[in-house]
Amino acid sequence: MKHAKIFLSIVGFIMLIGCKTNKQKNDLIGIWESYETHHTKVALTFYKDSVITESFGGEMRTNSNWNIDETKIYLKQVRLKDTILKDDLIYEYELNKTKDTLWIKAENGNADDYSSMKKVTENPFKPEL
């Protein structure tokens, strides 16, 4: 009986952590567009298992796998077409209370290496038909 309680406690703890991470990921899923003027416009499109980063008018497009914790976004195998640019890239992030504004900064980056982003419904770099 004691082993069963320990097992159930461990399973419950793992589920609790997994659910919290999924909630945090769900808060980011969608399209985010930078709005400050100290660098070129950037769009991040978060999907369940991948993220696409676009900049320079949509000319530069990378994709990567991602994960998250309470303060950081972890990108794995950042790819430009078939080339891996970085194995790991970490960003610090904060969401506002309404979860429609994202502040993101490269970990250990310069003070101006941040982006303030708003959640949008359309990618600003999609060509019009």
C-alpha positions as CSV (number, residue, x, y, z in Angstrom):
1,M,0.0,0.0,0.0
2,K,2.9,2.4,0.8
3,H,4.4,1.8,-2.6
4,A,1.1,2.5,-4.3
5,K,0.8,5.8,-2.5
6,I,4.3,6.8,-3.4
7,F,3.7,5.8,-7.1
8,L,0.4,7.8,-7.2
9,S,2.1,10.8,-5.6
10,I,4.9,10.7,-8.2
11,V,2.4,10.4,-11.1
12,G,0.3,13.2,-9.7
13,F,3.3,15.5,-9.4
14,I,4.4,14.7,-13.0
15,M,0.9,15.5,-14.3
16,L,0.8,18.7,-12.3
17,I,4.1,19.9,-13.8
18,G,3.1,18.8,-17.3
19,C,-0.2,20.6,-17.1
20,K,1.4,23.8,-15.9
21,T,3.9,23.7,-18.8
22,N,1.1,23.0,-21.3
23,K,-0.8,26.1,-20.0
24,Q,2.3,28.2,-20.4
25,K,2.8,27.0,-23.9
26,N,-0.8,27.5,-24.8
27,D,-0.5,31.1,-23.7
28,L,2.2,31.7,-26.4
29,I,0.6,29.7,-29.2
30,G,-0.3,32.1,-32.0
31,I,1.3,35.0,-33.9
32,W,3.3,37.7,-32.2
33,E,4.5,40.9,-33.9
34,S,7.1,43.3,-32.5
35,Y,6.1,46.9,-32.3
36,E,9.0,48.9,-31.1
37,T,11.2,50.8,-33.5
38,H,14.8,50.1,-32.3
39,H,15.2,47.1,-34.6
40,T,13.5,45.6,-37.7
41,K,10.0,44.1,-37.3
42,V,10.0,40.5,-36.1
43,A,7.1,38.0,-36.1
44,L,7.1,34.8,-34.0
45,T,4.5,32.1,-34.8
46,F,4.3,29.6,-32.0
47,Y,2.8,26.2,-32.8
48,K,2.4,23.3,-30.3
49,D,5.8,21.8,-31.1
50,S,7.6,24.4,-33.3
51,V,8.2,28.1,-33.6
52,I,8.8,30.1,-36.8
53,T,10.7,33.4,-36.6
54,E,10.5,35.9,-39.4
55,S,12.3,39.2,-39.9
56,F,13.7,41.5,-42.6
57,G,10.4,41.8,-44.3
58,G,9.8,38.1,-44.3
59,E,13.1,37.4,-46.1
60,M,14.7,35.7,-43.2
61,R,12.7,32.7,-41.8
62,T,13.9,30.2,-39.2
63,N,12.1,27.4,-37.5
64,S,13.0,25.4,-34.4
65,N,11.5,23.2,-31.7
66,W,10.7,24.9,-28.4
67,N,9.9,24.4,-24.8
68,I,9.2,26.8,-21.9
69,D,9.3,27.3,-18.2
70,E,8.1,30.1,-16.1
71,T,10.7,32.7,-17.3
72,K,12.5,31.2,-20.3
73,I,11.8,30.0,-23.8
74,Y,14.2,27.3,-25.0
75,L,14.7,26.9,-28.8
76,K,16.4,23.7,-30.1
77,Q,18.0,23.3,-33.5
78,V,17.3,26.7,-34.9
79,R,17.2,26.1,-38.7
80,L,17.4,28.3,-41.7
81,K,16.2,26.0,-44.6
82,D,18.3,22.9,-44.1
83,T,21.1,24.5,-42.1
84,I,21.2,24.4,-38.3
85,L,22.2,27.9,-37.2
86,K,22.2,27.2,-33.4
87,D,21.7,24.0,-31.4
88,D,20.3,25.9,-28.4
89,L,19.0,29.5,-28.0
90,I,17.4,30.7,-24.8
91,Y,15.1,33.8,-24.4
92,E,13.9,35.4,-21.2
93,Y,10.2,36.3,-21.5
94,E,7.3,37.9,-19.7
95,L,3.6,38.0,-20.6
96,N,1.4,40.8,-19.3
97,K,-1.7,39.9,-17.2
98,T,-4.0,39.8,-20.2
99,K,-1.6,37.6,-22.1
100,D,-1.7,39.8,-25.2
101,T,1.7,41.5,-24.9
102,L,5.0,39.6,-24.8
103,W,8.4,40.9,-23.8
104,I,11.3,38.7,-25.0
105,K,15.0,39.1,-24.7
106,A,18.0,36.9,-25.6
107,E,19.5,35.4,-22.5
108,N,22.7,37.3,-21.6
109,G,22.0,39.7,-24.5
110,N,22.7,43.4,-24.6
111,A,20.1,45.7,-23.0
112,D,18.7,46.6,-26.5
113,D,18.3,42.9,-27.6
114,Y,14.7,42.8,-26.5
115,S,11.4,42.8,-28.3
116,S,8.0,44.0,-27.1
117,M,5.4,42.1,-29.1
118,K,1.6,42.1,-29.4
119,K,-0.5,39.1,-30.2
120,V,-2.0,39.5,-33.7
121,T,-4.4,37.5,-35.9
122,E,-2.4,37.7,-39.1
123,N,1.3,37.3,-40.0
124,P,2.6,40.7,-41.1
125,F,4.9,39.1,-43.6
126,K,2.3,37.0,-45.5
127,P,2.1,38.1,-49.1
128,E,-1.3,39.4,-50.1
129,L,-3.2,37.4,-52.7
